[in-house]
Amino acid sequence: MKPETKLAAGTPPPLDRATVHSYRDGQPGPFYYQRDSHPVGVDAERRLSELEGGEALLFSSGMAAVTALCLALLEPGSHVAVADGGYYGTVGLLRGELARWGVQVSVFDQTAEPPQADIVWLEPCSNPMLTFPDIAAVCERTHADGGRVVVDNTVLSPLFLRPLEHGADIVLHSASKILGGHHDALLGVLACADEQTAARLRAFRNASGIVAAPDPAWLLIRGMKTLGLRAERQSASALELARRLAGHPAVQTVRYPGLGDPVAARYLRAFGPLLSFDVADGERALAVERALRLIENATSLGGVASTLESRARWEGERVPAGLLRLSVGLEDVDDLWADLEQALEAAA
Ligand SMILES: Cc1ncc(COP(=O)(O)O)c(C=O)c1O
C-alpha cells in the first residue's frame, strides 16, 4: 500500500481527553493514566509507525523528543556529532543545557565523512542551510565505528524520505511542521529501528512526563490525512520559486536540494517545502520581510501558509546576515512569486 493511501484511509478516532481510565476487575487496562499512554496518542503513533517503518513515540514538541533521546540514551562523556547548518535549537540544547551533564558535542559537514561518535545526528535538507547527506554511507560508517545514527526528518516527512530504510537507528520529527501542517499543534516524534530503544524511550517518557496531550495528537492525525497532497504541492511550488529566485538580480545564492544536488537526487523524488536565499545584507533582508503582503513574516516551516524570515535574527553569525528562509505553503505559486518580486524590489 502506498503511503498516500495509508495517510488518507480511515475515520478519525474519538477525542478522548480522559486522564484516567477505570481498572477492570481490579486490573489496569491498556489505558489507565494519560502520562503512560492515551487512545488518541496510540492511534497517532500507529499511523506514524506504519509510515516510518519503525516503532514511533509521540512527545510534547520536537525539542521534547530531542531532550528525551539525549537524556535516555546518552551518558556523561558521550560524544554527539551534529550536522553543521542544521536546526540551531538542537545544537543549542546539546551545547547549552546538556554541557553540564558532560556530553561532548562536535559539529561536522554532513556532506563529508562523519567523525567517530556515539551518535551521529543528520538533518537531510538541513534547516536553514539545506545540505543533504549520503545517509546510507554515514550509517554504514557509523555502525562500523559502533555508533548510532539519528536522522531529523522534519523537513521532508516520511512521504519523501524514510531514513530507517537507509540504515538509520532513530528518526526524529518536529511534527509541529509539515506532518501536522497547519501551525496549530506542537508535537515531536521519535521512530526507532529496534524495540529495545523504543522501550527505553517509552519508559523515559513516562518517568519524565514529557508526553503529548490528546488535542494536538488529534490535530496531527487530521493534518496527516492530507500530507500526501500538501507535501507534493508545496515541494512543486518550492522548486519553481527556487528556480525563479536563482534568476533574480537581487538574489545572491539560493539553497534548495532540488536545484541539482546529486546526492539528494539519489534519495528523493521531491525536495520538500523549505529553501533559503541570500540578499546583499542584513538590512535588506529585514526590508524584504517588512515589504511582504501575502507571505507571512513568521518563524517555523511546513505549514499550509508560506512563512519567511531572516534567520540571523535568531542564529546570529551562524548564518549569512542576508539569509532569508522561506517555507512554501499551498498558495498559488504565481501569487507567491508576485509577492517575492515586489518585496525584493521594495528592498533594493
Ligand atoms: C529541523 C527541526 N528539528 C526540530 C525542531 C524543534 O521542534 P519543535 O519546535 O516542535 O520543538 C525544529 C523546529 O523548528 C526544526 O526545524
The ligand as an SDF file (V2000), in Angstrom:
LIG
                    3D

 16 16  0  0  0  0  0  0  0  0999 V2000
   14.5540   20.5700   11.8990 C   0  0  0  0  0  0  0  0  0  0  0  0
   13.9130   20.8340   13.2270 C   0  0  0  0  0  0  0  0  0  0  0  0
   14.0450   19.9500   14.2250 N   0  0  0  0  0  0  0  0  0  0  0  0
   13.4880   20.1480   15.4330 C   0  0  0  0  0  0  0  0  0  0  0  0
   12.7660   21.2980   15.7050 C   0  0  0  0  0  0  0  0  0  0  0  0
   12.1740   21.5120   17.0890 C   0  0  0  0  0  0  0  0  0  0  0  0
   10.7940   21.2810   17.0450 O   0  0  0  0  0  0  0  0  0  0  0  0
    9.6800   21.9860   17.9700 P   0  0  0  0  0  0  0  0  0  0  0  0
    9.6470   23.4370   17.5990 O   0  0  0  0  0  0  0  0  0  0  0  0
    8.4300   21.2380   17.6450 O   0  0  0  0  0  0  0  0  0  0  0  0
   10.1090   21.8090   19.3870 O   0  0  0  0  0  0  0  0  0  0  0  0
   12.5880   22.2380   14.6950 C   0  0  0  0  0  0  0  0  0  0  0  0
   11.8190   23.4820   14.9600 C   0  0  0  0  0  0  0  0  0  0  0  0
   11.8830   24.4310   14.2070 O   0  0  0  0  0  0  0  0  0  0  0  0
   13.1800   22.0070   13.4190 C   0  0  0  0  0  0  0  0  0  0  0  0
   13.0590   22.8870   12.4260 O   0  0  0  0  0  0  0  0  0  0  0  0
  1  2  1  0
  2  3  1  0
  2 15  2  0
  3  4  2  0
  4  5  1  0
  5  6  1  0
  5 12  2  0
  6  7  1  0
  7  8  1  0
  8  9  2  0
  8 10  1  0
  8 11  1  0
 12 13  1  0
 12 15  1  0
 13 14  2  0
 15 16  1  0
M  END
$$$$
